[in-house]
């Protein structure tokens, strides 16, 4: 059968379901739902030039690509193309077609440097190298058996710190935006990011269908949000920490452990059985925090980069 590559069709329910199914097979430690796939596509910033591509064989979606421009990076001409191919449908040309289509889209919008996350497995790395990508920095996926592993006791908030949830900021999430904007600048990454569009942030992140506001913990001190642990869930059994961050002036006080601990304890009480998170391999503070909770590394990704002609 011939493999074709096309855009995901938001109005066709089977497309989002097929896209999600392939991503779950390849990356089971990254939460995805059909609703989140459609939300990410519909609410992406226009300057990101986002596309969601699928590779199709005989009517079945066998591969996906997430493509976009890093519009919030201070470095111009940077983008990404992340490809997943169904494990049972590889070696049919789907991956190559997806990479080619993604790179052509990025080049048409002025991207000169394309990044791609690649699983740290021989076949995946060899595929990236064949397509001209060179390895950059690694990142870890971590997993915690939330149903059975013991969690450390809940720490008490230090003096002057109050615990809240993101639900309490529903009417005005701007304090969370300001905290997110500060924390994202300090995340270890090949591509720096700067959050500046509050309204776009609300649509893309605060109204995200996987964001669980009741499980997202926020530490408040001196009248402002100073630490948070952002919880995403699939509404069934899986919980994922999308971000844990502390304002610079409040680091070193155990607030990351505080907010994440309260979020994890509430997630377990709500019936979630598996917790996932991810860390850059050089993010020693958060890796230490996650080891304290009992997380174990379950996979490694390596970011790759290619200069586009």
N, C-alpha and C positions, 0 to 999 in steps of 0.2 A: 504494500500500500504506500501511497505517497504521503509525505508529511507536509502540511502547510502551516504557515505562521500567520496569525491575524490578531487584531485587537480583541480584547475581552469585550463582550457586548453586555453592558449593564442591564439592559432590559430583558435579558434571557437568563432566567434563574439557573439553568444548568451550567452556564459559563462560570458563575461565581462559585458554585458548588464544585465543579471540576477543578478550578484554580486552587480552591482550598484543599481539596483532596490530595493533589500532587504535593503541595507545600507541606502538608502534615506528614506524608510518607517520607519526604526527604529531610524535613526539619521538625520532628515531633516535639522538640523543646521550645519551639516558637509558636505561641498561640495564634490561630487564625480561624475566622469564621466567615461564611459568605457575606454576612452583614458588614464585618470589618473590612473585607476586601472592597466592597462597593463604597463604603464610607471613605476609605483612603483615596479611592479614585475620584469620587465626587467632590471632596473637600480639599484636595491638594492645592497648594498655592499656584496660581496661573504661571508664575515665573519658573516653577519647577518642571514644567513641560512633561508631566508624568504620563507614562503609558503603562498599561498592563497588557502584556502579550501572552498568547497561548499558542502552543504547537498542537496541532490536531491531526490525528490519523484515523481514518475511517469513522469520523464523527466523534471520536473519543479524545478528550484533552489529555495529552501525555507529557506536556511540559509547560512551564510558565517563565515569564521574565518580568521583573520589576525594574523599570527604567525611569530615570529622572535626572534633572539638573540640580546641583547643590546650590540653589538660589540664595540660601541664607549663609553661604560661606563667604568670608572676605576675600578669598582667592577666586578670581574669575576663571571660567572655562573648566569647571570640575563637574563631573557627573558620575552616575553609577548604573551598572547593569548587573542584576543578580538573577541567575538562572537556576531553575530546578527541573529535573527530568525524572519522570516516573522510573523507579528502580527496575521495573520489569520491561521497560520500553526504551532502554538505552541502546546506543550503537546503531541508530536509525537515522541520524542526522538532525534530530530535533534540537539538540543543544547548540550545534553550530549555526543552525538557521536562526535561533533565538538571539545568540550573541551578535550575529551579523546585523539583524534587524535593529537590535538595541543600539549598537554602535553607530549605525547609519542615522538613527534618530538623534542621538546625542551630537554627532558631528554637524548635523544640519542646524543645530541650535548653538553652535559655537563652542562645544565642549572639546577640549584638547587632551584632557586626562580622565580616563575612565577607571573607576574602582569597582571591584567585585569581591564579595565574600565567597570563599571557597572552603568546603569542608576539608579538614586536615587528614585526608585519606588518599592513598596513592592514585587511584583512578581520577579523583576530582582534581588533584594538583596537576597531574599529567595533562588533563583536558585544558586547564588554564594555561599551562606553559605552551601547549601546541597553538593556542590562539594568541600568543604574544604577551601574556600577562606574567609579571614577576611578583614574587612573594614580598609582602610588607609585614604588617604587624599581626600577631595572633590575638584571639579572644576566646574566652572559655564559656561554654554553656554549663550551668550547674543545676542540679536537681535535688529535691528534698522530699522524702516520703512523709508527707504531712499527716497521713493517717496513723502512722506507727512510730515514727522517730520522735524521741522526746525533745521538746523545745525548752530552751533556757527559761527560767522563771521571768515573769514580766518585771522589768525594771521600773522603779518609781521615777516620775519626772523630777529633775533637779529643781531647786528653788527658783521661782520666777518663770518656769516653763509650764505651759498648759497644753494638753493634748486635745486635738480636735480631729474631725474627719473632713474630707473634701466636700461632703454633702453640706456642711455648714457654710461653705463658701459659694453655694449655688447661685445666690443672688448677685454676688460680686466676686468672681474668681481672680480679680486682678492681683491680689497678694500672691497667689500661687503662680501666676504668670511671671511676676517679678523674680520670685525665687527660682523658677525654672530657667529664666533667662540668665541668671547669674551662674547657676550650677552647670548649665550646658557648656559654658565657656571653659570650664575646667575639666571637662571629660577628656581623657586621653583618646586621641584619634588622629588619623592622617588628615582628616578634613575638619577644620574648625567651623563652628556654627555660631550665628548671632541671631537671637530671637528679637524681632522688633515690631512685628505686626500683631497687636493684641487681638483684634477681631478674628484674624486668620487662625491664631492659636486657639481661641475659644472653639471655633468650628471644627478644627482638625483634631485637637487633643482633648479639650475639656468635654466635648460632646461626643467623644468617640464611643461606639457601642460596646466596646470591651472594658471601658473604664468603670471600675466599681468604686463609686464615691464613698460608700459606707466603709469599705475596706482600706481606702487610701488614708493613711495617717499623716497628720500635720502637727508639728510642734510650733507653738506660738510663744514668743517672748518679746518684751519691749514693744508690744502692740503690733508685731508683724510676724508673718510666717517665716520661720528660720530653718526648718528641716521638713522633709516629707519623704514618704515611701509610697510610690504610685502603684496601685494594684489594678491589673487587668485580669479578667476571668472569662472563661468560655460559657459561664452560666450552668455548668454541669459539675465537673470534677477537677478542672485544671485552673490553677492560679499562677500568675506571673508577675514578678516585680518589673515594671517598665522603667523605673527610675528611682533611685534613692539618693538624695542630695542634701547638703547642709550649706547654709550661707557661710561665706568665708570667715566672718567675724565670730562665728559660733562653733567652728570646728574644734575637735579635740575635747569635746565635753560628753561624748557618748550619745549624741542625739540621733545619729544614724541607727545605732542599735535600738534606741528607744522607739523610734517611729516604725522601724521594720518589725520589731518584736510584737508590738501591739497589732500591726496589720496581720502578721502570721497567725497569732493566737485567734484573732477574730475569723480569719479565713478557715482555720481548722474547725472552729465552732460552727461555722456556716456549712460545713460538710465537704469542703474541698480536700482532696486526697493527695494531690501532687502539686508541688510548688517549684517553679522554674525561675531562673534569672540568668543574666549574662554579665560578664566583666571583661574589659580589656585586660590582657595578660600582665600589663604593667600597672594596673590599678591595685597596688598592694593593699591599701586600706580597706577597700570594699571586699577584696578576696578574703582578707582576714576576718571581716565581719561575717561573711557568709560561711566560712569554716566554723566560726563560733556557733552559728545556728545549726550546723550539721549538714550543710549542702555538700554534695560531692560533684566533682567534674564529670560530666557525662559525654562531652564532645568538645572538639576544638575547631574553630574556624580560623582561616588565615586570610587576611585582606590582601588582595592582589591589585596591581595597577598596570595600566597600559597607556602609553602615549598614542593618541589618535593622530593620524596624518591630517 
